[in-house]
Amino acid sequence: MEEAKKKSVPVLPWMRSPVDVSLFEDCPLDHLPCLDPRLKVALQNMGISSLFPVQVAVWQETIGPGLFERDLCINSPTGSGKTLSYALPIVQTLSNRAVRCLRALVVLPTRDLALQVKDVFAAIAPAVGLSVGLAVGQSSIADEISELIKRPKLEAGICYDPEDVLQELQSAVDILVATPGRLMDHINATRGFTLEHLCYLVVDETDRLLREAYQAWLPTVLQLTRSDNENRFSDAREEKCIVFTSSVESTHRLCTLLNHFGELRIKIKEYSGLQRQSVRSKTLKAFREGKIQVLVSSDAMTRGMDVEGVNNVVNYDKPAYIKTYIHRAGRTARAGQLGRCFTLLHKDEKKGAIGRSLFHQSRVKRFKKLLQKADNDSCPIHSIPSSLIESLRPVYKSALDKLKETVESEAHRKHTIGFKLSRMGKGRVTGRAKQ
C-alpha cells in the first residue's frame, strides 16, 4: 500500500510541483516587478500598500517568470486575498488590449460572492481603461444585456438589414463576473454574447461549483472557448502588433495579402521605405493612437522608434543578425511594460555544406544559436496546431489569388507609367533637336 501511495501522483503534470505559498512574504507595491503605475495608484486608493503572500506567489506565476504559461489551482484560507491574487494579474495583462471584447470570465456559485468579486475588479480595472460586467440575475436580463452588449447607433428614417445590425453587436465589457445560471442564459439567448475571444477563465469556489451540475455550464464554456495555443496567437491578432519582414517588397506583399483576408476585424497598414515620408508619418500617428492594430514593417522601424503599448512583435522573416533581432524585439516591452516577440520558423530541416560533408541543422537550432550571441538561449517553442492552419487554407488560397491579381495590376501600371515617361522624354529631346 505504501508503494502504491508513493507512485500515486496527480494526473495533471503542472500539479506535481506545487508552489508553497507559506514560503512567500508580504511584498510592498514599490518592490513588485512590472506593476503598472496606474494599478499601483488604484491599489493605494484602496488602502493597499503591499501584497499578501498568496498574491505575490500568483503574480510570479503570471506576470513574473510564469507568464500565464500554465493553468493555476490556488488553495489558500479565507481572507488571505485570493480574489485580488487573480484579479490583479488579469487586469494588468489585459491593460494594453486594443479592441474591447470579453476576454476574462469569473464564475462563482452565489450572487453575493459574485458581487464581492465584481467590486474588487471594479476598483482596479477602470484605472487601465477596462470595463467590468456583472451577470447574476440581480436585475432583469434585458437590463443586463444593455450593460454587456454594445449596439450600433441607428439613424432614424433609415432601413437597416437585421443581419448587418447583428454583425455589429460588440461586447461592452472586457471582464465578466457571473453565476452559472445567468451565464447560461446569456450564452443561449443573448445576441452578440460570445466567448470566442476568452483568454482567462476563473472558477472561484471550485469545489462547490463542480459538485453541482448548474446546467453543465463548464463543458459548454470549454466548448465555446478556443484551445490554449489558438488563444495565444489570437491575442496577438487583437493587440497592437508590429510584423517585421526582411525587405520593403516583402512588407508590401505581406500587408496586401493580410488585407485580402476579409474576415479580419483589425486594421493593417504598411510601413516601409517605399512610401513617402508624409505617408509613413500619418501611418505611425494612427498606429500610436490605436486606429491601426497591425503594422507590417521593414527594418526601417527597428531603430529609435518609440511607440507606446506595442504588445507583440512578430518576425515574419527571421533576422539574419542578432543586432537586428534585438532592435526588432526592442519595439515591445518598453518602459517596464510587458510584451512578446514571436519568430516564425519552419520545422523542416535545411542542408548546409562544409567542404564535402553535409549536415542537417534545423532552423530552430540555428535560431537558438543566434540568440546565444545575446546570452539568451531560453526561448520557449510554441507549435501552431495543424488543425488551426488547415481551417485557414481556403481563406488563404483566396487571399493569395487576390494578391497575385494585385501584383500583376501594379506591375502593369508601373510599366504603363514608365512607357509614358519614356515617350515624354523622347519628345522633349526631338523638339530640342528640331529647334
C-alpha positions as CSV (number, residue, x, y, z in Angstrom):
1,M,0.0,0.0,0.0
2,E,2.8,2.4,0.9
3,E,4.5,1.8,-2.5
4,A,1.2,2.5,-4.3
5,K,0.8,5.8,-2.4
6,K,4.3,6.8,-3.4
7,K,3.6,6.1,-7.0
8,S,0.3,8.0,-6.9
9,V,0.7,11.4,-8.5
10,P,-1.8,14.0,-9.8
11,V,-2.9,13.3,-13.3
12,L,-2.1,16.9,-14.5
13,P,1.7,17.4,-14.8
14,W,1.5,21.0,-13.7
15,M,0.1,19.9,-10.3
16,R,3.1,17.7,-9.5
17,S,5.3,20.6,-8.3
18,P,3.1,22.8,-6.2
19,V,4.3,26.3,-5.1
20,D,4.2,26.6,-1.3
21,V,2.6,30.0,-0.6
22,S,3.9,29.9,3.0
23,L,7.4,30.4,1.7
24,F,6.5,33.9,0.4
25,E,6.3,37.1,2.4
26,D,4.3,40.3,2.0
27,C,5.7,42.5,-0.8
28,P,5.5,46.3,-0.8
29,L,4.0,47.7,-4.1
30,D,7.2,49.6,-4.7
31,H,9.1,46.3,-5.0
32,L,6.6,44.4,-7.1
33,P,8.2,43.8,-10.5
34,C,6.4,45.1,-13.7
35,L,3.4,46.5,-11.8
36,D,1.6,49.1,-14.0
37,P,1.9,52.5,-12.3
38,R,-1.8,53.1,-12.9
39,L,-2.7,49.9,-11.0
40,K,-0.3,50.9,-8.2
41,V,-2.3,54.1,-7.7
42,A,-5.6,52.2,-7.8
43,L,-4.3,49.8,-5.1
44,Q,-3.1,52.7,-2.9
45,N,-6.6,54.3,-3.3
46,M,-8.0,51.0,-1.9
47,G,-5.6,51.4,1.1
48,I,-3.3,48.6,-0.1
49,S,0.4,49.2,0.3
50,S,1.7,45.7,-0.1
51,L,0.6,42.3,-1.4
52,F,-0.1,39.2,0.7
53,P,2.0,36.0,0.2
54,V,-0.7,34.3,-2.0
55,Q,-0.9,37.4,-4.2
56,V,2.9,37.6,-4.6
57,A,3.0,33.9,-5.4
58,V,0.3,34.2,-8.1
59,W,1.9,37.3,-9.5
60,Q,5.2,35.5,-10.0
61,E,3.4,32.7,-11.8
62,T,1.5,35.0,-14.1
63,I,3.3,38.4,-14.6
64,G,6.7,37.1,-13.5
65,P,8.6,34.2,-14.9
66,G,5.4,32.1,-15.3
67,L,3.7,34.5,-17.8
68,F,0.4,32.5,-17.7
69,E,2.2,29.5,-19.3
70,R,0.0,27.0,-17.4
71,D,-3.3,26.7,-15.5
72,L,-3.3,27.6,-11.8
73,C,-5.0,26.0,-8.9
74,I,-5.0,28.3,-5.9
75,N,-5.7,26.8,-2.4
76,S,-5.5,29.4,0.4
77,P,-7.5,30.2,3.5
78,T,-10.5,32.5,3.5
79,G,-9.3,36.1,4.0
80,S,-5.9,35.5,2.6
81,G,-6.5,37.7,-0.5
82,K,-7.3,35.1,-3.2
83,T,-9.6,37.4,-5.2
84,L,-7.0,40.1,-5.7
85,S,-4.4,37.4,-6.4
86,Y,-6.1,36.6,-9.7
87,A,-7.8,39.9,-10.4
88,L,-4.6,42.0,-10.4
89,P,-2.6,39.9,-13.0
90,I,-5.6,39.5,-15.3
91,V,-6.3,43.3,-15.3
92,Q,-2.5,44.0,-15.8
93,T,-2.3,41.6,-18.7
94,L,-5.4,43.0,-20.4
95,S,-4.5,46.6,-19.8
96,N,-2.9,47.0,-23.3
97,R,-5.7,45.5,-25.3
98,A,-6.6,47.4,-28.5
99,V,-10.1,46.1,-29.1
100,R,-12.8,45.7,-26.5
101,C,-14.2,42.1,-26.3
102,L,-14.9,39.6,-23.5
103,R,-11.5,38.2,-22.5
104,A,-11.9,37.2,-18.8
105,L,-14.7,35.3,-17.2
106,V,-15.0,34.7,-13.5
107,V,-17.7,32.2,-12.3
108,L,-19.0,32.0,-8.7
109,P,-21.7,29.9,-7.2
110,T,-23.7,32.7,-5.5
111,R,-24.9,36.2,-6.2
112,D,-23.3,37.6,-3.0
113,L,-19.9,36.2,-3.8
114,A,-20.1,37.4,-7.4
115,L,-20.9,41.0,-6.2
116,Q,-17.9,40.9,-3.9
117,V,-15.6,39.8,-6.7
118,K,-17.0,42.3,-9.1
119,D,-16.3,45.1,-6.6
120,V,-12.6,44.1,-6.5
121,F,-12.3,44.1,-10.3
122,A,-14.2,47.4,-10.5
123,A,-11.8,49.1,-8.0
124,I,-8.7,48.5,-10.3
125,A,-9.9,47.8,-13.9
126,P,-11.1,51.3,-14.8
127,A,-7.6,52.7,-13.9
128,V,-6.3,51.0,-17.1
129,G,-9.4,51.6,-19.3
130,L,-11.1,48.2,-18.8
131,S,-14.8,47.6,-18.2
132,V,-16.2,45.0,-15.8
133,G,-19.7,43.5,-16.2
134,L,-22.0,41.5,-13.9
135,A,-24.4,38.7,-14.8
136,V,-26.1,37.3,-11.6
137,G,-29.8,37.9,-12.1
138,Q,-29.8,40.9,-9.7
139,S,-31.7,42.9,-12.4
140,S,-33.7,41.8,-15.4
141,I,-32.0,40.1,-18.2
142,A,-32.8,43.0,-20.5
143,D,-31.0,45.4,-18.2
144,E,-28.0,43.1,-18.1
145,I,-27.9,42.8,-21.9
146,S,-27.9,46.6,-22.2
147,E,-24.8,46.7,-19.9
148,L,-23.0,43.8,-21.6
149,I,-23.6,44.3,-25.3
150,K,-22.8,47.5,-27.3
151,R,-25.3,48.1,-30.0
152,P,-24.6,50.2,-33.1
153,K,-26.2,53.7,-33.3
154,L,-29.0,53.6,-35.8
155,E,-30.2,56.8,-37.6
156,A,-34.0,57.4,-37.7
157,G,-35.7,57.1,-41.1
158,I,-33.1,54.6,-42.5
159,C,-33.9,50.9,-43.1
160,Y,-31.2,48.5,-41.9
161,D,-30.6,44.9,-42.7
162,P,-31.1,42.9,-39.4
163,E,-28.2,40.7,-40.3
164,D,-25.9,43.7,-40.6
165,V,-27.0,45.0,-37.3
166,L,-26.4,41.6,-35.7
167,Q,-22.8,41.5,-37.0
168,E,-22.1,44.9,-35.5
169,L,-23.0,43.9,-31.9
170,Q,-20.0,44.1,-29.7
171,S,-19.1,43.3,-26.1
172,A,-19.3,46.3,-23.8
173,V,-17.1,44.7,-21.2
174,D,-13.6,43.2,-21.0
175,I,-14.2,41.2,-17.9
176,L,-17.4,39.4,-16.8
177,V,-18.3,38.2,-13.3
178,A,-21.2,35.7,-13.4
179,T,-23.2,33.0,-11.7
180,P,-23.6,29.8,-13.8
181,G,-27.3,30.0,-14.3
182,R,-27.3,33.6,-15.6
183,L,-24.2,32.9,-17.7
184,M,-26.0,30.1,-19.5
185,D,-29.0,32.4,-20.1
186,H,-26.7,34.8,-22.0
187,I,-24.9,32.0,-23.8
188,N,-28.2,30.6,-25.0
189,A,-30.3,33.7,-25.7
190,T,-28.3,36.9,-25.8
191,R,-27.4,38.1,-29.3
192,G,-23.8,39.3,-29.6
193,F,-22.7,37.5,-26.5
194,T,-19.6,35.4,-27.4
195,L,-16.8,33.6,-25.6
196,E,-14.7,33.2,-28.7
197,H,-12.1,35.7,-27.5
198,L,-11.9,34.4,-24.0
199,C,-8.3,34.3,-22.6
200,Y,-8.9,33.7,-18.9
201,L,-11.4,31.6,-17.1
202,V,-11.6,31.7,-13.3
203,V,-13.6,29.1,-11.4
204,D,-13.9,30.5,-7.9
205,E,-15.2,28.2,-5.1
206,T,-14.3,25.4,-7.4
207,D,-15.3,22.5,-5.1
208,R,-18.8,23.9,-4.8
209,L,-19.3,24.7,-8.4
210,L,-18.1,21.4,-9.7
211,R,-20.2,19.4,-7.2
212,E,-23.4,20.7,-8.7
213,A,-24.2,20.5,-12.4
214,Y,-25.5,24.1,-12.9
215,Q,-26.9,23.2,-16.4
216,A,-23.5,21.7,-17.4
217,W,-22.1,25.3,-17.7
218,L,-18.4,24.3,-17.6
219,P,-18.4,21.9,-20.6
220,T,-20.4,24.5,-22.5
221,V,-17.8,27.2,-21.8
222,L,-14.9,25.0,-22.6
223,Q,-16.5,24.0,-25.9
224,L,-17.1,27.7,-26.8
225,T,-13.5,28.7,-25.9
226,R,-10.6,28.2,-28.2
227,S,-7.6,26.0,-27.3
228,D,-4.7,27.4,-25.4
229,N,-2.4,27.6,-28.4
230,E,-5.1,29.3,-30.5
231,N,-5.7,31.8,-27.7
232,R,-2.0,32.6,-27.5
233,F,-2.0,33.6,-31.2
234,S,-5.4,35.2,-31.2
235,D,-4.2,37.5,-28.5
236,A,-1.5,38.7,-30.9
237,R,-4.2,39.4,-33.5
238,E,-6.3,41.6,-31.2
239,E,-3.5,43.6,-29.6
240,K,-1.2,46.3,-31.0
241,C,1.4,44.4,-33.1
242,I,4.4,45.0,-35.4
243,V,5.2,42.4,-38.0
244,F,8.8,42.6,-39.4
245,T,9.9,41.4,-42.8
246,S,13.3,41.3,-44.5
247,S,12.6,43.7,-47.3
248,V,10.4,46.5,-48.5
249,E,9.0,44.2,-51.2
250,S,8.1,41.5,-48.7
251,T,6.5,44.2,-46.5
252,H,4.3,45.4,-49.3
253,R,3.2,41.9,-50.4
254,L,2.5,40.6,-46.9
255,C,0.5,43.7,-46.0
256,T,-1.5,43.3,-49.2
257,L,-2.1,39.6,-48.5
258,L,-3.3,40.1,-45.0
259,N,-5.7,42.8,-46.1
260,H,-7.2,40.3,-48.5
261,F,-8.3,38.2,-45.5
262,G,-11.8,39.6,-45.5
263,E,-12.8,38.3,-42.0
264,L,-10.0,40.0,-40.0
265,R,-11.7,42.7,-37.9
266,I,-8.4,44.6,-37.4
267,K,-6.8,47.4,-39.4
268,I,-3.4,46.5,-41.1
269,K,-1.1,49.0,-42.7
270,E,2.3,49.0,-44.3
271,Y,5.3,51.0,-43.1
272,S,8.4,50.9,-45.3
273,G,10.9,52.9,-47.3
274,L,8.8,52.6,-50.4
275,Q,6.4,55.1,-49.0
276,R,6.7,58.9,-48.9
277,Q,7.7,60.3,-45.5
278,S,4.3,62.1,-45.2
279,V,2.5,58.7,-45.6
280,R,4.8,57.0,-43.1
281,S,4.3,59.8,-40.5
282,K,0.5,59.6,-41.0
283,T,0.5,55.8,-40.6
284,L,2.7,55.9,-37.5
285,K,0.5,58.5,-35.9
286,A,-2.6,56.3,-36.5
287,F,-0.8,53.3,-35.1
288,R,0.2,55.2,-31.9
289,E,-3.4,56.3,-31.5
290,G,-4.7,52.7,-31.8
291,K,-6.5,53.4,-35.1
292,I,-4.3,50.8,-36.6
293,Q,-3.7,47.5,-34.8
294,V,-1.1,45.8,-37.0
295,L,1.9,47.5,-38.7
296,V,3.8,45.4,-41.3
297,S,7.2,47.0,-41.5
298,S,10.6,46.6,-43.0
299,D,13.7,47.1,-40.7
300,A,13.3,50.9,-41.2
301,M,11.4,50.9,-37.9
302,T,13.8,48.8,-35.8
303,R,15.9,51.7,-34.6
304,G,14.9,54.6,-32.3
305,M,11.2,54.4,-33.0
306,D,9.3,54.6,-29.7
307,V,5.6,53.5,-29.9
308,E,3.9,53.1,-26.5
309,G,1.8,49.9,-25.9
310,V,3.1,47.6,-28.6
311,N,2.1,44.2,-27.1
312,N,3.6,41.9,-29.8
313,V,6.4,41.8,-32.3
314,V,6.3,39.1,-35.0
315,N,9.4,38.3,-37.0
316,Y,7.7,37.0,-40.2
317,D,11.2,36.7,-41.7
318,K,13.9,35.5,-39.3
319,P,16.5,38.3,-38.7
320,A,19.9,37.4,-40.1
321,Y,21.9,39.1,-37.4
322,I,21.4,39.3,-33.6
323,K,21.6,43.1,-33.7
324,T,18.6,43.2,-36.0
325,Y,16.7,40.8,-33.7
326,I,17.4,43.0,-30.6
327,H,16.3,46.2,-32.4
328,R,13.1,44.5,-33.6
329,A,12.3,42.9,-30.2
330,G,13.0,46.2,-28.5
331,R,9.8,47.7,-30.0
332,T,7.8,45.9,-27.3
333,A,8.1,45.6,-23.5
334,R,9.3,49.2,-23.3
335,A,9.5,51.3,-20.1
336,G,8.6,48.4,-17.8
337,Q,5.6,47.2,-19.8
338,L,5.0,43.6,-20.8
339,G,5.5,42.3,-24.4
340,R,6.1,39.3,-26.5
341,C,8.3,38.6,-29.5
342,F,7.4,35.7,-31.9
343,T,9.7,34.5,-34.6
344,L,8.1,32.3,-37.3
345,L,10.2,29.3,-38.2
346,H,9.7,26.2,-40.4
347,K,10.1,22.8,-38.8
348,D,11.7,21.3,-41.9
349,E,15.5,20.8,-42.0
350,K,17.8,22.7,-44.2
351,K,21.1,21.3,-45.6
352,G,24.3,23.1,-45.2
353,A,27.7,22.2,-46.6
354,I,31.2,22.3,-45.0
355,G,33.8,21.1,-47.6
356,R,32.5,17.8,-48.9
357,S,30.4,16.8,-45.8
358,L,26.8,17.6,-45.4
359,F,25.0,18.2,-42.1
360,H,21.4,18.8,-41.1
361,Q,20.7,21.7,-38.8
362,S,17.1,22.6,-38.0
363,R,16.1,26.2,-38.3
364,V,15.0,26.2,-34.7
365,K,18.5,25.2,-33.6
366,R,20.0,27.8,-35.8
367,F,17.8,30.5,-34.3
368,K,18.7,29.4,-30.8
369,K,22.3,29.7,-31.8
370,L,21.6,33.2,-32.9
371,L,20.1,34.1,-29.6
372,Q,23.1,32.7,-27.7
373,K,25.0,35.7,-29.1
374,A,22.8,37.8,-26.8
375,D,23.3,35.4,-23.9
376,N,19.8,34.1,-24.3
377,D,19.0,30.5,-25.2
378,S,15.8,30.0,-23.2
379,C,13.3,31.0,-25.8
380,P,10.2,28.8,-25.5
381,I,8.9,27.0,-28.6
382,H,5.2,27.0,-29.5
383,S,3.9,24.8,-32.2
384,I,0.9,26.1,-34.2
385,P,-1.7,23.2,-34.3
386,S,-2.1,21.8,-37.8
387,S,-5.9,21.9,-37.3
388,L,-5.7,25.7,-36.9
389,I,-3.7,26.0,-40.2
390,E,-6.0,23.7,-42.1
391,S,-9.1,25.7,-41.3
392,L,-7.4,28.8,-42.8
393,R,-6.3,27.2,-46.1
394,P,-9.4,28.1,-48.1
395,V,-9.3,31.7,-47.0
396,Y,-5.5,31.8,-47.6
397,K,-5.9,30.4,-51.1
398,S,-8.5,33.1,-51.9
399,A,-6.3,35.8,-50.5
400,L,-3.3,34.5,-52.4
401,D,-5.2,34.6,-55.7
402,K,-6.2,38.2,-55.0
403,L,-2.6,39.1,-54.1
404,K,-1.4,37.7,-57.5
405,E,-4.0,39.8,-59.3
406,T,-2.9,42.9,-57.3
407,V,0.8,42.3,-58.0
408,E,0.1,41.9,-61.8
409,S,-2.1,45.0,-61.8
410,E,0.7,47.0,-60.1
411,A,3.3,45.7,-62.4
412,H,1.2,46.7,-65.4
413,R,0.5,50.1,-64.1
414,K,4.3,50.7,-63.4
415,H,5.1,49.5,-66.9
416,T,2.5,51.9,-68.4
417,I,3.7,54.9,-66.4
418,G,7.3,54.1,-67.3
419,F,6.5,53.8,-71.0
420,K,4.6,57.2,-71.0
421,L,7.6,58.9,-69.2
422,S,9.9,57.4,-71.7
423,R,7.8,58.7,-74.6
424,M,7.7,62.2,-73.0
425,G,11.4,62.2,-72.6
426,K,12.0,61.3,-76.3
427,G,9.5,64.0,-77.3
428,R,11.5,66.7,-75.5
429,V,14.8,65.5,-77.0
430,T,13.3,65.5,-80.5
431,G,11.8,69.0,-80.0
432,R,15.1,70.4,-78.9
433,A,16.9,68.8,-81.9
434,K,14.5,70.5,-84.3
435,Q,15.0,73.9,-82.7
